[in-house]
Amino acid sequence: MLGKWWKWLSLIAVVIGLSMDLLDMTIVNVAIPGIMLEFGTDLRLSQYIVTAYMVTIGVFEPITAYWADTIGMKKIYILSLFIFTGGSILSAFAWNIHALIFFRIIQAVGGGMIMPVALSIVQKTFTKEELPWAMGLMGIPLLIAPAIGPMIGGYLVDNYSWKMIFWINLPIGLLAIGVSYFI
C-alpha cells in the first residue's frame, strides 16, 4: 500500500520541478524592459536573454535521455534541479547583460534536462492504468505555471526588482530538490 502512495508523492516532486521550469520560460519576458534600463542595453541584445535560454533547452533535451539511462533518472533529475536553481541565483547576481545571458544559458542546461527526465520518471513509475491519471494531474499545474508567469513577473518587477524573477526559483528549487531526494 505504501508503494502506491509513494508513486503519487513522486508525482508531486516532478510537478514542482516542472512548474518551476515552465514558470521561468514566461516570467522573464516582463522583466526585459527593466533589465534593459538597468544595464543600458538595447532590445536586440536583451532578446538573447530569452533566445539563448530557449536554444540551450533545445540542445539539452535530446541528450538528457542518454544521461538518464546511463547515470539514473533520479540522479539526473536532481542534478538538473541543482543546475537550474544555481543558474537562477547566478542570474540574479548578473552585473551586466553579457553575464546575465551566460547565466541564463547555465540555467537552461538544467531546464532542458528537467522536462524529459520528469516525463520519463512519470512514465516509468506508473502502470498503464494509472498513467492517464498521473499525466492528467500533472498537466493541470503545468498549464497554469506558464500562464501565471507574466503576472507573477510583473508583480515582482513592479514591486521589487527584475532580480526577484530569479530569486523566486530558490525556494521552489530547494523544495523540489528536497522532495525529489527523499521520495
Salt bridges, closest charged atoms under 4 A:
ASP24 OD2 - ARG104 NH1 2.61
ASP42 OD2 - ARG44 NE 3.84
GLU130 OE1 - LYS7 NZ 2.90
